């Protein structure tokens, strides 16, 4: 079996596809998707989207696959493959029409992660959606080609965590006996926000904890973390108990897998389903930390509630950050379950493609 993984340049999307393919232990190629032409921006999101993707979406919605392939060849900055593939896998709305275009052209199964917008969902062989999408899009319940996950597939494996530990240990001395706390901070989107006021309260809580407990911190931001928050964190995390810091877009290298692997407990802001999924897939204690919300109630709240109910993590709302120290201490004595969404997705795809899993 051979898979084609479509890459839109968004790490959180591509790692979901790669994680599943790697769990299948099958051959694969990665095709970076870069399109020509004008772009538009989505509200409260970083980056821009090419209009060409919308045009392709319209064409595949009316099943004009030959025309969509001609258009794709015309707007693609990278050569479109003609090799034989058994399945094409992608994540997100931007890649969905390209996935369908290529799968029809190459006679391959089409697998889409997350619910694509403005495109017929019945045309895919399989759509992998997180539980909160079923709440946001009730029509999903009527489809037969849907596979629902608790959170999100990812690339976390024991081998990658071991390699991450080795890489970060080569840079830092971890011979002390302090409890290591990994801090993963997301950022702003159409549903959540992290501002300086939140960051001040969060750091104040961590400083109080470090003053009375034998803890040290490793911190990482994301590409969505606001610039002023990143600058604040750079200035305020110089204390000795912050033993490792990395800031996406500023730091020369990333040891993200090292943070996940070497820390005794992981704190993750609630805005990032991807980071929450990765943390809960390590087998470490996880505390999801509330951030600012643009709406009082979000579908994503149900995902976090399910994760807590199924014993994958604890949750501390933004308004109750004073509870964080006690929750951290409690989590270190708690036996959490291991999230295995990626493996479940792989088994479902293996069933569809008749792949015998060893």
C-alpha positions in Angstrom: 0.0 0.0 0.0 1.1 3.5 -0.7 -0.4 6.8 0.6 -0.1 10.4 -0.6 -0.1 12.9 2.2 -1.2 16.4 1.3 0.7 19.2 3.2 -0.9 22.7 3.4 2.0 24.1 5.4 0.1 24.1 8.7 2.0 21.8 11.0 -1.1 21.0 13.2 -2.9 19.7 10.1 -0.1 17.8 8.4 0.9 16.0 11.6 -2.6 14.5 11.9 -2.3 12.9 8.5 1.3 11.8 9.0 0.5 10.3 12.4 -2.2 8.0 11.0 -0.1 6.9 8.0 2.9 6.2 10.3 0.7 4.2 12.6 -0.4 2.1 9.6 3.3 1.3 8.8 2.7 1.9 5.1 4.8 3.6 2.5 3.9 7.3 1.8 4.9 10.4 0.0 4.3 14.0 1.1 3.0 16.5 -1.5 3.4 20.2 -0.4 0.4 22.1 -1.8 1.2 25.6 -2.9 -1.2 27.4 -5.3 -0.8 30.5 -7.5 -3.1 33.4 -7.6 -4.8 35.9 -5.2 -5.6 35.1 -1.6 -8.1 36.1 1.1 -7.8 36.2 4.9 -10.1 34.4 7.4 -11.5 36.4 10.4 -9.3 36.0 13.5 -6.9 33.6 11.9 -3.3 33.9 10.8 -2.3 33.4 7.2 -4.3 33.5 4.1 -6.2 31.2 1.7 -5.9 31.0 -2.1 -9.1 31.6 -4.1 -8.0 28.7 -6.3 -9.0 26.3 -3.5 -12.5 27.7 -3.5 -12.8 27.3 -7.3 -11.6 23.7 -7.0 -14.2 23.2 -4.3 -17.0 24.4 -6.5 -15.9 22.1 -9.4 -15.7 18.9 -7.3 -19.0 19.7 -5.6 -20.6 19.4 -9.0 -18.4 16.4 -9.8 -16.4 18.1 -12.6 -13.3 16.2 -11.7 -11.6 16.3 -15.0 -11.9 20.1 -15.1 -10.8 20.4 -11.5 -7.7 18.4 -12.4 -6.9 20.8 -15.3 -7.4 23.8 -13.0 -5.2 22.2 -10.3 -2.4 21.6 -12.8 -2.6 25.2 -13.9 -2.5 26.8 -10.4 -0.2 24.4 -8.6 3.4 25.5 -8.0 4.5 21.9 -7.5 4.2 19.1 -10.1 1.0 17.1 -9.6 1.8 13.4 -9.2 0.8 10.7 -11.7 2.1 7.7 -9.8 -0.2 5.0 -8.4 -1.5 5.6 -4.8 -3.9 3.5 -2.9 -5.2 6.4 -0.7 -4.9 10.2 -0.4 -5.1 11.7 3.1 -5.4 15.4 4.0 -6.6 17.6 6.9 -8.7 20.7 6.7 -11.0 22.5 4.2 -8.3 24.0 2.1 -6.9 20.6 1.0 -10.3 18.8 0.7 -11.1 19.7 -2.9 -7.5 18.9 -3.9 -7.8 15.5 -2.2 -11.0 14.7 -4.1 -9.5 15.9 -7.4 -6.4 13.7 -7.1 -8.2 10.7 -5.7 -10.6 10.6 -8.6 -7.7 11.1 -11.1 -5.5 8.5 -9.5 -8.3 6.1 -8.6 -7.3 6.2 -4.9 -9.4 6.3 -1.7 -10.0 9.8 -0.3 -9.5 10.3 3.4 -10.2 13.7 4.9 -9.5 14.7 8.5 -11.7 17.4 10.1 -15.0 18.5 8.5 -14.4 20.3 5.2 -16.7 23.3 4.5 -18.6 24.1 1.3 -18.0 20.7 -0.3 -20.1 17.5 -0.5 -19.0 15.2 2.3 -20.5 12.1 0.7 -17.8 12.1 -2.0 -15.1 11.1 0.4 -14.4 7.5 1.2 -13.8 8.4 4.9 -14.0 11.6 6.9 -12.3 11.6 10.3 -13.9 14.1 12.6 -13.4 15.1 16.3 -16.4 14.8 18.6 -17.0 18.5 18.7 -17.6 18.6 15.0 -20.6 16.3 15.4 -22.0 19.0 17.7 -21.1 21.9 15.3 -22.4 20.0 12.2 -25.4 17.8 13.1 -25.6 16.6 9.5 -22.6 14.5 10.1 -24.7 12.0 12.2 -26.6 11.0 9.0 -23.4 10.1 7.0 -22.1 6.5 6.8 -18.5 7.5 5.9 -17.8 9.3 9.2 -15.4 8.1 11.9 -15.5 10.1 15.2 -12.5 10.6 17.4 -12.4 11.9 21.0 -9.8 14.6 20.1 -7.4 14.5 17.1 -4.9 12.1 15.6 -1.2 13.0 16.0 2.4 11.9 15.5 3.2 11.0 19.1 5.0 7.7 19.5 7.2 6.3 22.2 10.2 6.3 19.8 9.7 10.0 19.0 9.5 10.9 22.7 12.7 9.0 23.4 14.5 10.8 20.6 13.1 14.1 21.9 14.4 13.3 25.4 17.8 12.6 24.0 17.9 15.8 21.9 16.9 18.1 24.7 19.1 16.3 27.2 22.1 17.0 25.0 21.4 20.7 25.4 20.4 20.9 29.1 21.4 19.3 32.4 18.5 17.4 33.8 20.4 15.7 36.7 18.5 17.6 39.4 15.5 16.0 41.2 13.0 18.7 40.5 9.6 17.9 39.1 9.5 19.1 35.5 6.4 20.9 34.2 6.0 21.4 30.5 3.9 24.4 29.5 2.4 24.5 26.0 0.8 27.8 25.1 -1.5 28.3 22.1 -3.1 31.5 21.0 -5.8 33.4 19.2 -8.4 32.1 16.7 -12.1 32.6 16.0 -13.0 30.9 19.3 -10.3 31.6 21.8 -7.8 34.3 22.8 -4.8 34.6 25.0 -3.8 38.2 26.1 -1.3 39.8 28.4 -3.7 39.9 31.3 -4.2 36.1 31.1 -0.4 35.6 30.8 0.2 37.8 33.9 -2.2 35.7 36.0 -0.8 32.5 34.7 2.8 33.3 35.4 1.9 34.7 38.8 0.3 31.3 39.7 3.4 29.4 38.4 5.8 31.6 40.4 3.9 31.0 43.6 4.0 27.3 43.0 7.7 27.3 42.3 8.3 29.3 45.5 6.9 26.5 47.7 7.5 23.3 45.6 10.5 21.7 44.0 9.4 22.4 40.5 11.0 23.6 37.3 9.4 24.7 34.0 9.9 24.2 30.3 7.8 26.5 28.1 6.8 26.6 24.4 4.5 29.0 22.5 2.8 28.3 19.2 2.5 30.2 15.9 -0.8 31.6 17.1 0.5 33.1 20.3 0.1 36.9 20.1 3.3 38.9 19.6 2.8 41.0 22.8 2.2 37.8 24.8 5.4 36.2 23.5 7.4 39.3 24.3 6.0 39.4 27.8 6.9 35.7 28.3 10.4 36.3 27.0 10.9 39.1 29.6 9.2 37.3 32.5 10.5 33.7 32.2 14.1 34.5 33.0 13.8 33.1 36.6 16.0 30.1 37.4 13.0 27.8 37.6 12.3 28.3 33.9 15.0 25.9 32.7 14.0 25.8 29.0 12.2 28.2 26.7 11.3 28.1 23.1 9.3 30.6 21.1 8.0 29.7 17.7 9.3 32.0 15.0 12.0 33.3 17.3 13.9 30.3 18.7 16.4 28.8 16.3 15.3 25.3 16.9 12.4 23.4 18.5 12.6 20.6 21.1 8.8 20.1 21.3 9.0 16.3 21.5 11.7 16.7 24.1 9.4 18.8 26.3 6.6 16.2 25.9 9.0 13.4 26.7 11.1 14.7 29.5 8.5 16.5 31.6 6.6 14.8 34.5 3.4 16.8 33.8 2.1 18.9 30.9 0.0 22.1 31.0 -1.8 22.9 27.8 -4.0 25.8 27.0 -7.5 24.9 25.9 -7.5 26.6 22.6 -5.3 24.0 20.9 -7.0 20.6 20.2 -3.8 19.4 18.5 -1.6 20.1 21.5 -4.1 18.7 23.9 -4.3 15.5 21.9 -0.5 15.3 21.7 -0.2 15.8 25.4 -2.8 13.2 26.3 -1.2 10.7 23.9 2.1 10.7 25.9 0.8 8.9 29.0 1.9 11.8 31.2 -0.4 13.7 33.6 -2.1 16.5 31.7 -3.9 19.7 32.9 -5.8 21.7 30.3 -5.7 25.4 31.3 -8.6 27.6 30.4 -7.9 30.7 28.1 -10.1 33.6 27.0 -13.3 32.7 25.1 -15.0 34.8 22.4 -18.3 33.0 23.2 -19.7 31.8 26.5 -20.3 28.3 25.2 -18.3 26.5 22.5 -18.6 23.0 20.9 -15.0 22.5 21.9 -16.1 22.6 25.6 -17.7 19.2 25.0 -14.4 17.7 23.8 -12.6 18.8 26.9 -15.5 17.6 29.1 -15.2 14.2 27.3 -11.5 14.1 27.9 -11.9 14.8 31.6 -14.8 12.3 31.9 -12.7 9.6 30.2 -9.8 10.3 32.5 -7.3 11.7 29.9 -6.7 15.0 31.8 -7.8 17.5 34.4 -9.2 21.0 33.5 -8.9 24.3 35.2 -11.1 27.2 33.8 -9.5 30.6 33.1 -11.5 32.2 35.9 -10.1 29.7 38.4 -6.4 29.8 37.8 -5.9 30.0 41.5 -6.9 26.3 41.5 -4.0 25.4 39.2 -1.3 24.6 41.9 -3.6 22.2 43.7 -4.6 20.6 40.5 -1.0 20.1 39.4 -0.1 18.4 42.7 -3.2 16.2 42.5 -2.4 15.2 38.9 1.0 13.9 39.8 -0.7 11.3 42.1 -3.4 10.4 39.6 -3.4 7.5 37.1 -4.6 8.9 33.8 -5.7 7.0 30.7 -3.7 7.0 27.4 -5.4 8.7 24.4 -5.2 6.4 21.4 -7.1 8.3 18.7 -4.4 7.9 16.1 -4.3 4.1 16.5 -8.1 3.9 16.2 -8.0 5.9 13.0 -5.4 3.6 11.6 -7.4 0.5 12.4 -10.5 2.0 10.6 -8.5 2.9 7.5 -6.9 -0.6 7.6 -10.3 -2.1 7.6 -11.4 0.0 4.6 -8.3 -0.7 2.6 -8.0 -4.4 3.7 -4.6 -3.8 5.3 -3.5 -6.5 7.7 -2.1 -4.9 10.8 0.8 -6.7 12.4 
